[in-house]
Each structure stands twice: as C-alpha cells, then as structure tokens.
Amino acid sequence: MPEPTVVDAAVVDPTVVAADYFQSYSVVGLLAVVGVLFVAVAFGAGRLLRPVVPTPEKLLTYECGVDPVGEGWAHTQVRYYVYAFLYVIFAVDSIFLFPWATIFAAPGYGATTLVEMFIFLGFLAVGLLYAYKKGVLAWT
C-alpha cells in the first residue's frame, strides 16, 4: 500500500476554500428563504381562510372598548420618553457588568478590570448627575 502523502499546509487550493465558504453561506441563505416562504404561506392561508365582512362598526378604531371621540392626536408628556430612554441606557449599560464579573475572577485580570469598571461606573454616574442637574428626574 502506498503511504499517504503529507500536504504542505501553506499550499491550499483556493477553489476548495471558496467552495466551503460559499456553501456555509448558502445554508444561511436557504434557511432565510425557507423562513420567508413560511411566513408568506402563513399570511396567505390566513387571508384565504378568514371571513371578510366589513361593516362600519368593524372599520372604527378600537380603543379599550370605548368608541373613539374627537381627533386621533393626543399630547403626551415628554418626560415619559425621557424616563424610558434613561431606563434603556442604564439597562444596556448593566449588561456590561456580567462579562466583567466573569473576567474579574480570572487570574491576572483583577486589578485592571476593577479600575476599568470604576471608570465605566464613573461615566454612568456623571450621566445620571447631569440628568439630575437638568431636572429630568423630577416627577412633577
């Protein structure tokens, strides 16, 4: 039996690499097409199977069981959006605490990551202080 030959690792056929590369993306593309078709078939089946009997009552805007009165526009306090925005900012920032907590226990990372986290928390505190000084957090 002939002995298997060892191929030099530096010599690689580019067509094989390209084929593997595009094959992995073709799987992702096929999955995306199947997902789009699944949604299209579901919406199409719903459209074909549902009864369509439009009446004036069905065409009215529905708001918590109460018939709409007046215009559809209403003023909303900006402070609700500010609170929501501040919540999102601090919720997203708190996500960064979890990877830090896992790295902090690793040997050799303790002091460096501790200083970095206090800098990060300092930026958050400055942002919160700025919002407080601007009166954003006053619920009036």
Backbone as CSV, one residue per row, in Angstrom:
resi,resn,N_x,N_y,N_z,CA_x,CA_y,CA_z,C_x,C_y,C_z
1,MET,0.857,-1.180,0.000,0.000,0.000,0.000,0.894,1.231,0.000
2,PRO,0.511,2.196,-0.793,1.307,3.419,-0.790,1.035,4.220,0.482
3,GLU,2.057,4.878,0.963,1.896,5.686,2.172,1.182,6.986,1.833
4,PRO,0.331,7.459,2.751,-0.329,8.741,2.476,0.692,9.863,2.472
5,THR,0.517,10.751,1.537,1.437,11.875,1.435,0.934,13.019,2.289
6,VAL,1.843,13.729,2.869,1.517,14.870,3.699,1.509,16.102,2.811
7,VAL,0.420,16.820,2.823,0.290,18.017,2.011,0.784,19.198,2.821
8,ASP,1.558,20.046,2.184,2.062,21.239,2.861,0.889,22.128,3.243
9,ALA,0.861,22.587,4.488,-0.253,23.397,4.978,-0.314,24.750,4.297
10,ALA,0.807,25.232,3.768,0.829,26.544,3.130,0.211,26.503,1.739
11,VAL,0.155,25.322,1.119,-0.397,25.199,-0.228,-1.837,24.732,-0.104
12,VAL,-2.767,25.626,-0.367,-4.178,25.312,-0.269,-4.841,25.736,-1.568
13,ASP,-5.692,24.867,-2.060,-6.397,25.175,-3.309,-7.461,26.227,-3.036
14,PRO,-7.374,27.413,-3.668,-8.354,28.471,-3.381,-9.772,28.124,-3.802
15,THR,-9.933,27.262,-4.775,-11.301,26.903,-5.194,-11.988,26.080,-4.116
16,VAL,-11.222,25.253,-3.403,-11.809,24.452,-2.321,-12.222,25.353,-1.168
17,VAL,-11.369,26.312,-0.840,-11.678,27.242,0.250,-12.905,28.073,-0.110
18,ALA,-12.980,28.564,-1.355,-14.126,29.366,-1.786,-15.395,28.533,-1.788
19,ALA,-15.297,27.280,-2.193,-16.483,26.414,-2.217,-17.013,26.192,-0.812
20,ASP,-16.108,25.928,0.135,-16.546,25.756,1.527,-17.149,27.036,2.083
21,TYR,-16.542,28.152,1.736,-17.021,29.454,2.213,-18.434,29.731,1.716
22,PHE,-18.654,29.557,0.416,-19.972,29.850,-0.143,-20.996,28.793,0.223
23,GLN,-20.556,27.568,0.498,-21.503,26.538,0.922,-22.082,26.880,2.291
24,SER,-21.255,27.407,3.196,-21.771,27.765,4.511,-22.762,28.920,4.407
25,TYR,-22.505,29.861,3.509,-23.452,30.952,3.331,-24.690,30.512,2.556
26,SER,-24.567,29.515,1.715,-25.752,29.035,1.001,-26.733,28.384,1.972
27,VAL,-26.226,27.754,3.016,-27.112,27.175,4.040,-27.882,28.283,4.746
28,VAL,-27.203,29.370,5.082,-27.861,30.504,5.737,-28.892,31.124,4.791
29,GLY,-28.518,31.275,3.519,-29.450,31.831,2.540,-30.668,30.949,2.345
30,LEU,-30.452,29.633,2.283,-31.569,28.702,2.135,-32.491,28.772,3.348
31,LEU,-31.918,28.875,4.525,-32.729,28.992,5.739,-33.543,30.285,5.733
32,ALA,-32.946,31.380,5.250,-33.681,32.645,5.159,-34.824,32.542,4.163
33,VAL,-34.588,31.901,3.034,-35.649,31.724,2.029,-36.770,30.864,2.587
34,VAL,-36.427,29.796,3.281,-37.460,28.934,3.885,-38.255,29.716,4.925
35,GLY,-37.589,30.552,5.707,-38.300,31.366,6.695,-39.261,32.351,6.054
36,VAL,-38.815,33.018,4.987,-39.683,33.965,4.287,-40.869,33.232,3.663
37,LEU,-40.617,32.073,3.051,-41.715,31.292,2.472,-42.702,30.830,3.536
38,PHE,-42.204,30.437,4.685,-43.084,30.007,5.774,-44.021,31.136,6.195
39,VAL,-43.476,32.331,6.358,-44.297,33.482,6.744,-45.279,33.831,5.629
40,ALA,-44.828,33.805,4.383,-45.715,34.129,3.259,-46.859,33.131,3.149
41,VAL,-46.562,31.854,3.329,-47.624,30.832,3.274,-48.600,31.019,4.432
42,ALA,-48.102,31.337,5.613,-48.993,31.532,6.760,-49.917,32.726,6.537
43,PHE,-49.352,33.845,6.043,-50.203,35.001,5.769,-51.185,34.718,4.634
44,GLY,-50.735,34.019,3.615,-51.633,33.677,2.506,-52.768,32.774,2.949
45,ALA,-52.460,31.778,3.770,-53.505,30.885,4.277,-54.487,31.649,5.156
46,GLY,-53.975,32.548,5.970,-54.863,33.364,6.796,-55.779,34.236,5.962
47,ARG,-55.234,34.784,4.876,-56.043,35.638,4.003,-57.122,34.834,3.284
48,LEU,-56.797,33.601,2.879,-57.767,32.772,2.173,-58.835,32.197,3.099
49,LEU,-58.499,31.919,4.342,-59.422,31.236,5.245,-60.285,32.155,6.095
50,ARG,-59.909,33.408,6.234,-60.672,34.282,7.115,-61.925,34.814,6.413
51,PRO,-62.979,35.037,7.176,-64.169,35.656,6.584,-63.960,37.170,6.445
52,VAL,-64.402,37.706,5.330,-64.257,39.139,5.077,-65.661,39.732,4.939
53,VAL,-66.127,40.355,6.021,-67.434,41.003,6.030,-67.253,42.366,6.679
54,PRO,-66.816,43.363,5.906,-66.596,44.676,6.513,-67.920,45.367,6.835
55,THR,-68.019,45.885,8.034,-69.174,46.676,8.449,-68.629,47.989,9.014
56,PRO,-69.467,49.008,9.111,-68.977,50.275,9.672,-68.435,50.139,11.094
57,GLU,-69.013,49.264,11.895,-68.519,49.076,13.254,-67.134,48.440,13.258
58,LYS,-66.895,47.536,12.316,-65.599,46.884,12.263,-64.504,47.813,11.751
59,LEU,-64.886,48.820,11.002,-63.905,49.738,10.440,-63.550,50.885,11.385
60,LEU,-64.224,50.980,12.539,-63.895,52.002,13.525,-62.592,51.665,14.252
61,THR,-61.910,52.685,14.724,-60.730,52.476,15.537,-61.165,51.941,16.895
62,TYR,-60.509,50.912,17.352,-60.855,50.286,18.626,-59.883,50.741,19.694
63,GLU,-60.387,51.285,20.783,-59.539,51.776,21.860,-60.121,51.329,23.192
64,CYS,-59.677,50.211,23.690,-60.054,49.710,25.021,-61.563,49.567,25.189
65,GLY,-62.265,49.224,24.171,-63.693,49.005,24.272,-64.523,50.266,24.270
66,VAL,-63.915,51.423,24.085,-64.627,52.692,24.100,-64.629,53.245,22.676
67,ASP,-65.778,53.732,22.239,-65.842,54.328,20.908,-64.965,55.571,20.863
68,PRO,-64.247,55.771,19.771,-63.375,56.939,19.678,-64.174,58.234,19.612
69,VAL,-63.673,59.240,20.310,-64.328,60.545,20.331,-63.264,61.588,20.019
70,GLY,-63.561,62.499,19.129,-62.619,63.565,18.812,-61.544,63.120,17.842
71,GLU,-60.426,63.852,17.876,-59.335,63.562,16.960,-58.483,62.403,17.471
72,GLY,-57.689,61.873,16.596,-56.816,60.776,16.963,-55.504,61.228,17.553
73,TRP,-55.254,62.536,17.605,-53.992,63.043,18.125,-54.157,63.446,19.580
74,ALA,-53.199,63.095,20.378,-53.208,63.489,21.790,-51.792,63.873,22.190
75,HIS,-51.697,64.856,23.064,-50.395,65.287,23.544,-49.899,64.326,24.614
76,THR,-48.637,64.014,24.541,-48.013,63.130,25.518,-46.853,63.866,26.153
77,GLN,-46.712,63.711,27.445,-45.620,64.354,28.150,-44.283,63.769,27.694
78,VAL,-43.327,64.630,27.451,-42.008,64.192,27.005,-41.281,63.456,28.120
79,ARG,-41.591,63.760,29.354,-40.853,63.157,30.466,-41.003,61.637,30.490
80,TYR,-42.126,61.107,29.989,-42.273,59.658,29.951,-41.229,59.042,29.022
81,TYR,-40.986,59.696,27.897,-39.975,59.208,26.967,-38.575,59.344,27.567
82,VAL,-38.349,60.402,28.315,-37.039,60.596,28.936,-36.782,59.490,29.956
83,TYR,-37.783,59.159,30.762,-37.616,58.075,31.730,-37.375,56.744,31.022
84,ALA,-38.119,56.507,29.960,-37.921,55.272,29.210,-36.522,55.232,28.605
85,PHE,-36.066,56.361,28.071,-34.744,56.433,27.472,-33.657,56.210,28.520
86,LEU,-33.806,56.826,29.681,-32.831,56.620,30.748,-32.815,55.169,31.217
87,TYR,-33.989,54.552,31.291,-34.051,53.148,31.683,-33.305,52.274,30.671
88,VAL,-33.547,52.512,29.391,-32.881,51.708,28.368,-31.370,51.893,28.442
89,ILE,-30.934,53.133,28.627,-29.491,53.386,28.712,-28.879,52.611,29.880
90,PHE,-29.482,52.685,31.052,-28.897,52.025,32.209,-29.096,50.508,32.162
91,ALA,-30.150,50.040,31.519,-30.330,48.597,31.371,-29.286,48.022,30.426
92,VAL,-29.023,48.722,29.328,-27.998,48.253,28.394,-26.626,48.332,29.039
93,ASP,-26.375,49.384,29.784,-25.085,49.508,30.446,-24.893,48.438,31.511
94,SER,-25.961,48.034,32.152,-25.816,46.990,33.172,-25.476,45.638,32.548
95,ILE,-25.756,45.457,31.278,-25.386,44.211,30.604,-23.868,44.048,30.595
96,PHE,-23.144,45.169,30.549,-21.692,45.096,30.532,-21.114,44.649,31.872
97,LEU,-21.916,44.644,32.911,-21.422,44.209,34.214,-21.253,42.688,34.286
98,PHE,-22.037,41.937,33.534,-21.963,40.480,33.606,-20.657,39.926,33.026
99,PRO,-20.237,40.345,31.822,-18.929,39.843,31.358,-17.791,40.295,32.268
100,TRP,-17.907,41.489,32.811,-16.867,41.977,33.716,-16.781,41.075,34.949
101,ALA,-17.911,40.667,35.460,-17.916,39.832,36.659,-17.277,38.475,36.384
102,THR,-17.411,37.950,35.180,-16.792,36.660,34.879,-15.290,36.801,34.658
103,ILE,-14.853,37.886,34.050,-13.424,38.099,33.811,-12.711,38.498,35.102
104,PHE,-13.415,39.175,35.993,-12.800,39.672,37.225,-12.199,38.539,38.056
105,ALA,-12.827,37.381,38.018,-12.346,36.250,38.817,-11.150,35.552,38.178
106,ALA,-10.890,35.804,36.886,-9.764,35.143,36.216,-8.447,35.687,36.755
107,PRO,-7.440,34.832,36.870,-6.152,35.305,37.406,-5.487,36.296,36.458
108,GLY,-4.963,37.354,37.035,-4.255,38.353,36.254,-5.117,39.484,35.739
109,TYR,-6.415,39.422,35.915,-7.310,40.460,35.400,-7.953,41.290,36.505
110,GLY,-7.754,40.946,37.744,-8.465,41.578,38.847,-8.307,43.071,38.942
111,ALA,-7.105,43.564,39.092,-6.880,44.992,39.317,-7.223,45.813,38.073
112,THR,-6.843,45.319,36.915,-7.102,46.060,35.676,-8.601,46.201,35.423
113,THR,-9.303,45.104,35.522,-10.737,45.171,35.253,-11.473,45.956,36.336
114,LEU,-10.969,45.920,37.563,-11.604,46.702,38.626,-11.495,48.195,38.333
115,VAL,-10.337,48.647,37.901,-10.151,50.056,37.559,-11.025,50.433,36.357
116,GLU,-11.049,49.564,35.337,-11.867,49.842,34.161,-13.347,49.931,34.530
117,MET,-13.804,49.065,35.423,-15.217,49.088,35.788,-15.561,50.333,36.583
118,PHE,-14.648,50.783,37.442,-14.928,52.013,38.165,-14.934,53.222,37.232
119,ILE,-14.119,53.213,36.217,-14.176,54.281,35.204,-15.517,54.242,34.482
120,PHE,-15.944,53.040,34.110,-17.236,52.872,33.428,-18.387,53.340,34.319
121,LEU,-18.375,52.923,35.572,-19.422,53.351,36.502,-19.343,54.845,36.771
122,GLY,-18.147,55.415,36.702,-18.000,56.866,36.838,-18.685,57.603,35.700
123,PHE,-18.525,57.095,34.473,-19.234,57.701,33.340,-20.748,57.627,33.528
124,LEU,-21.234,56.486,34.015,-22.669,56.356,34.272,-23.121,57.329,35.348
125,ALA,-22.313,57.488,36.388,-22.672,58.408,37.469,-22.684,59.849,36.979
126,VAL,-21.736,60.210,36.120,-21.721,61.565,35.556,-22.968,61.796,34.708
127,GLY,-23.371,60.792,33.932,-24.593,60.920,33.127,-25.828,61.064,33.991
128,LEU,-25.902,60.293,35.047,-27.038,60.392,35.964,-27.044,61.731,36.689
129,LEU,-25.881,62.203,37.091,-25.779,63.512,37.737,-26.204,64.626,36.782
130,TYR,-25.811,64.517,35.522,-26.205,65.509,34.514,-27.728,65.523,34.352
131,ALA,-28.338,64.342,34.279,-29.794,64.274,34.150,-30.469,64.859,35.384
132,TYR,-29.900,64.617,36.554,-30.470,65.165,37.792,-30.353,66.687,37.815
133,LYS,-29.195,67.212,37.405,-28.985,68.674,37.401,-29.896,69.371,36.400
134,LYS,-30.200,68.703,35.296,-31.096,69.275,34.295,-32.563,69.214,34.721
135,GLY,-32.830,68.514,35.811,-34.202,68.422,36.307,-35.034,67.360,35.591
136,VAL,-34.367,66.483,34.875,-35.075,65.452,34.125,-35.731,64.440,35.058
137,LEU,-35.109,64.190,36.194,-35.602,63.162,37.101,-36.679,63.667,38.063
138,ALA,-37.019,64.931,37.986,-38.063,65.473,38.867,-39.430,65.133,38.295
139,TRP,-40.191,64.364,39.050,-41.509,63.930,38.601,-42.538,64.938,39.102
140,THR,-42.937,65.862,38.212,-43.900,66.882,38.605,-45.157,66.797,37.824
